[in-house]
């Protein structure tokens, strides 16, 4: 019950960790934040910018665990 899909703000923080060497992000990934029933927010793994993506797009999801 402690695993979750991060919000768009939390996903942007994960992107920042890429430069510390703590995590390795390859490919864009979606967040739990949504714009509508069919659109969610995603993070571009090259720039850290957010954008809207179709929920059926097949993007990666980065699950995180709360300790």
Secondary structure, 3 states (H helix, E strand, C coil): CCEEECCHHHHHHHHHHHHHCCCCCCCCEEEEEECCCCEEEEECCCCCCEEEEECCCCCEECEEECC
